[in-house]
Amino acid sequence: MLRPWQALLLIVLLAFFAVSSGWHDLYVLTYVLLVLFVLSWLWARYSVRKLIFRRSSTSGRVQVGEAFEERLMLDNLSVLPKLWVQIVDGSDLPGHRAGYVASMGGRKRAMWRVRTSCWQRGRFQLGPVNAISGDPFGLFRRHVSLAPSHELLVLPRVLPITSFALFSGGLPGRGKSSRRALQTTTNATTIREYVAGDALSRIHWRSSAHYNKLMVKEFDLDPAVDVWIFLDLNEAVQTGEDEISTEEYAVTIAATISVYLLRQDLSLGLIVNGEKRETLSMDRGDRQIERVLELLAVVRSGSGPDLKEALALDAFHLGRNTAAIIITPSNARDWHTGAQQLQRRGVQVAVIGLDAASFEEGPADEDSLALLEGAGIPVLRVHRQDSLEPILESGPEARYAQRR
C-alpha cells in the first residue's frame, strides 16, 4: 500500500518523464493520478466528519464476578455514505473490547453491544473513543476524537453470608440495654400509661383497647457497638497471583464482613496498611457500605506499615465495647503483643488468618496463630481454594465438611 509521499513522488516522476518524452499517454496517466490523489485527500478529510458516538451503560460501577454491559451507537449525520469507519476504544478494563468497524450509508446508525465479565477490582477508564477512516485507495487516514474517557469502578466481591463464625455467640454488644430512649428506635420493649406530652405515634392502640386507656410504647437505646477491621496488605507477607492471592482473598473477606456487620446496624471503621495507610472513619448505614466498597476497590498491597506498626498506630481508636477484626496472611509473632494488649483493654479481638503457604503450594508454615487461640482470641483460618462463604459462616467445621 502506497504512502502519500510515495504516491506524490510517483506523480512527480511521471510528470518529469512526460515532459521529457512528450509522450501523450504519460501526460494522461499523470493527470489521472494527480486527480485521484486530490480526491483521495478530500475523501479522507470528509470520511470522519459528521460522526456522532454515544455509549450507555446501566451503571458506573459493577462488582467482581458480574458482567458490565454497554450499548454503543455511531450515527452518520451526513447524506453521503462512509465507506469504512473503525472505532477504536481506549478502555483499560481487562477483557473489554468495544472496537468496531462499520460501513455506513447516509444518515444511518450502527449499534452494537459489549458484555464484559469483570474479574479484577479497581478503577478503570472507558474510552477515549476515536474514529479512523480514509479513502478507498488507502493513501490517507484521518483520526478524530468522538468521546472522552469516563470512569468505571469495579467493586470487590461481596459474599451473601447470613452469619459470622467469629461472632457465633451473638454480635458484640447486642444485649438488652436498661436505658430508655427518648426517641423512637428499633427496640420497642414495653408499654406504659400515656402521659401528657407523649407523641401520638408512640400510642400502642391494641394495648389501649385492652386496658381501656391510652398506652404508649417504650424503646430501649440501640447498643452502641463499634467494629474496626484491620486489613493487612503489607506486600512483604502477600503470596499468590491475581485472583488466587492472599491480597484478593483478604479484600473479599473484608468487604463481605463489613457489609454483613453494617447491615446488622453496627458502626464500622476500616484501617488498611497497603501502599499507604488508609483509614475510613467509623460510621454506619448504607452510605458507609458504599464508602467501604469504594475504598476496597482501589487499595493495593505495598510497602506501607507492617501489622505490628499499624496496630500500634491505631490502637487509640479502640476502647471498651469495641470489636477489632484483624485480617492478615502474616505468620509472624511480632504483632501478637499488640492484639493481646487490645484484648486486655477490653476490646473483643478476633483474627482471620490466611494460610500464605497454601497460596504458593509450599510446605506448611508453623501455626503461630495457635498462640493467639491459647490467649483466648478467636481465630479463623482460611486456605487457598477454600469456599469462603461457608468458612465465614460456620468456621473450621465447614472446611472439614467440604473435604469429606
N, C-alpha and C positions, 0 to 999 in steps of 0.2 A: 504494500500500500504506500503510495507516494505521500511524502510530506509536502506542505505548502511551498517550502523553499525549493524542494526538488522539482515540483511542478512548474514553478516560476522560472527556475534555471532551464528547464527543458523548453519552455516557451521562448526564452531569450535566445537559446542556441538555434531553435528552428527559425526564428526571425533573422538571425545572422546569416544562416545558410540560404534562406530565401532571398535576402538582399544580395548575397554574394553570387548566387547562381542564377537569380532571376526566374527560377522555376515556379510556375503558377500554382502547382499543387502544394508546394511548401507554404506559399502565402495563405492558401485556403486553410491548410491544417493549422497554421499559426493562429489565424483569426478564430477558428473554431475552438482551439484550446484556450485562447485568451477569454473568449466569451464564456466558456464553461467554467473557467477559473473564477471570473467575476460573479457568475450566477451561483456557484457553489459557496462563495463567501457570503453573498446576500442570503442564500437559503439557510446557512448555518446561523447567521445572526437572527433570522426570523424564527428558527425552529424552537427556540426556548422562550419566546415571547408569549404573553397572554396565557400562561400556565398558572393554575391555582391548585395548591396542595392543602389538604386537610387531613388530620388524624384525630380519631376519637377513641377513648378507652373508657372502661367502666369506672376506673379509679386511678388515682396517682400513687396507690400503694397496694401491695399484694404480699401474701405470706409465703414463706418457703414451702414448697410442695404443691402450691396452687398454680394455676395457669393464668398467664397475663394475655388478654386478648385486645387486639386493636383492629379498628376498621379504618382503612386508608382510602382516600379519594383523590383523583387527579382530574381536573377539569381543563379542557381546551376551549377557551373562550373565543378563539379565532374561527372565522368561517373556513379558513384553509386547513387542510389536514397536516398532521405531524407524521412524517414517515416513520420515525422511531424516536422514542424518548426513554432514557434509562434513569430510573430513580435510585439514587444512592443514599442510603440511610447510615448515618454515623453513630448509631446507638452502640453503647458498650455493654449492654445487658447480655450476659452469656447465652448463646443459642438464639438470639433474636435476629431474624432475617426478614427485614421489611423491604428489601430492594425489589425492583420491578422493572420490566421492560415492556413497553406498550407501543403499538401503532394506533394512532388516534385520528379519527375523522374530524371534520369541522364541527365545533360545538358539541363535542362528545365527552363522556365521562368514563374513566376507568376506575373500578373499585376492586379492592382485594382485602382479605382478612389475614391477620397474622396471629398465631397462637403459640405462645412460648411457655414451656414449663420452667418455673423458677426454682433452682436448687441452690442458689448462693445468695445469702443475705447481703445487704449493703445498699448504698445509694448509687444509682446508675443514671446515665444520661440517655434520653431518647432523642435522637437527632444529633446534629442538624441534618436537614434533608436538602440534597442538591439534585438538580436535574442536569443530565448530559444529553446533548443531541448534536446533530451535524448534518452535512449534506449527503446525498446519495452516493457520492464517489469517495467518501471517506477522507477528503482533503482537510476539512476544517471541523473542529469540535468546539462546542460552546458549553460553558458551565454557568449555572445560575443557582443562587440560593433560594429555596422555596419556603423553608420553615426553620426557625431557630430550635435549639435544643430545649428540652424541659426535663424535669427530674422525676424519677420513679424510685420509690423506696420499697425495698423488699424486706419485710419484717421477719424475724426469726419464727420458726415453727413453735406453735403452742399446742401441747397435747391436752386432750379433754379429760383430765383426771377428775375424779369425784371425791377423792380423799387424799391425804398426805401421810405417808407411813411414819414420818418422824414426829407427827402430832396425832398419832392414832388414839391417844388418850384424851383427845379434845384439843382444840386450838388454845394457845396460851391466853390466859386472862379472860376466857369466855364464861366464867362463872357468874352467878347472880350477884348483882350489886345491891347493897342495902340502902343506897341513897336514892331518893326520889327526884325525878327530873321535873323542872318547872315547865318544860316544853314537851310536845308530843315526840316520842321516839318510837322505835320498832318494838320495844319491850313493854307491852301492856301486861301488868302483873296482878292487879287487884282493883277493887272498886270501893268507893266511899260515898257518903251522902253529899249531895250537892250543897255548895256554899256560894253565897252571893259573890259574883265576880268570876266564877268558873266559866270557861268558854263553852258555848253550846255544842261545839264539835266534839267535846270530851264526854258528853252525856251518853251513857250506855242505856239505850231505850228498852232493851229486853229486861234488864235488871230493874229498871224504873217501873215497868209494868208489873213485875213480880212482887216488888216490895211496896207498890202503890205510893212511891215517892221518887223524886229525881235522884239518880245515882250517876256518878261520874267515874271514868276510868283513871287509874293512876299508872304512871310509867316509871320504870327504872332507867337510870342513866345507862347509856351504852358503855360497855367497858372500854377504857382507853388502852389499847394494845398497840405497841409499836414493833414492827418486824424489820430488821435490817438484813439485807442479803449482801454478803461479801463474795464477789466473783473474782477468782484468782486467774488472771490471764497473763501472768508474767511468762515471757517467752522461754525462760530457762527451764520450765517444768512442763512445757507442752510437747506432745508427741502426736503422731499420726498425720494424715494428709487430707485436705479438702473436707468432705462431709464426715469422713471417718477419722475424726481427730478429737483430742480432748477439748480443744477450743470450741468446736461446734457443739459437741455434747454438752459442755458446761453452759454455753449460751442458751441452748434449748431447754435445759433443766431450769436455769434461772428465769427464763421467760414463762415457762409453764407454772412454776411455783408462784411467781409474782402475780400472774393473772388469777390463779386459784385463790390466793390469800386476799387479794384486793376484792374479789367477788364475794368473799366472806365478810366484807365491810371492815377489814383491818386496815390500819395505817401502815404503809410500807415505804422504806427507803432503800436505795441501791448504791453500793460502792464497788467500783471496778478498778482494778490495778492492771492495766494493759500497756498500750503505747504511752498513755499518760493516766494519771489518776482522775477518775470521773466519779462525781458524787451527785446523786439525784436526791433532793431533799424529801423528807417524809411528807406523805400526803395519802389520800385515799380516793376511791371512786373511779369512774370511767376515764376521767381526764388523766389520772395517774397511770392507768393501764396504757394509754397512748404514749405517755412520756417514757415509760419503761421500755416499751417495744421499740420506740424510735431510737432510744439510746442503744439498746442491744442490737439493733440492726447495723450499727456502724462501728461498734467497738472492735478492736483488733488486739491480738497479743503483741506485746512489745517489751522493751527494757525498762518499764516503769518500776515502781517499788515492789519488792517481794512481799509475800504474805505476812511475814513477821513484822515488817515495817508498816504495812497497811493496817494491821490490827492495832499497832501502837499509835498510829496517826489518828485513827478514827474511833478509838475506844471511848473518847469523851462523849460521843453521840449516844452511848448506850447506858441505861440505868435500869433500875428495877422495873418490873412489868414490861420488859423488853425481851424480844427473842432475836437471836443472831444465827443466821444460817450461813455457814461457810461452804463454798463450792470450790474445790481445788483438786488438781491431779498431783499435788506435791506430796512426796513421801518423806520429806524431811521432818525433823522433830523440832526445829528451832522456833516454829510458830505455835507449838503446843502450849507453851507457857502463857502466851497471850490469850489463847482460848480458855485456859483454866482460870486465869485472872478474871476474865469476864464472868465466868461461872461463879466464882467466889463473891463477885459484886452483886449477885442476884439475877444476872442475865441468863435466860434459858438458851443455851448454846446447843446447836446441832451441826453436824458435819456431813456433807455429801462428798465422798472421796472417789475420784475417778482413778481406776487402776491403769496408770500410764503404761506399765509393761505390756498389758494386753493389747494396746493400740499399736505397738510396734512388734508384736508377736515375739517378744523376747522372754527370757526367764523371769519368773515372778519375783518382784521385789519383796523385801522384808515388810511385813504388815505393821507399819508404825502406828496406824490408826487404832490398833488394839490397845495402845497405851491410853488413848482418849476414852475408849469404852471402859477401861478399868477405872478411870476417874469419874465415871458416871455421865459422860457426854454421849448421847445417841449418835451413832454413825451409820450411814447408808452407803454401801459400796456399789459402784457402777463399773461394769466391764464393757469392753468392746463388743458390739453386736447384741448387747442386752436390749430387750424391748423395754424402753424407758417407762411407758405408761404403767404397766403392772408393777414395775420395780418401785416407782414413786408412790403408788397406791398401797402396795402390800409389803414392801421391803424384801429382804432376802428370800422369804418363802416363795415369792413369785419366780425367782431365778431357779430355785430347785424344782418347781413345778414345770418350768419350761424345759429343763434338762431331762426330766422324766418323760 
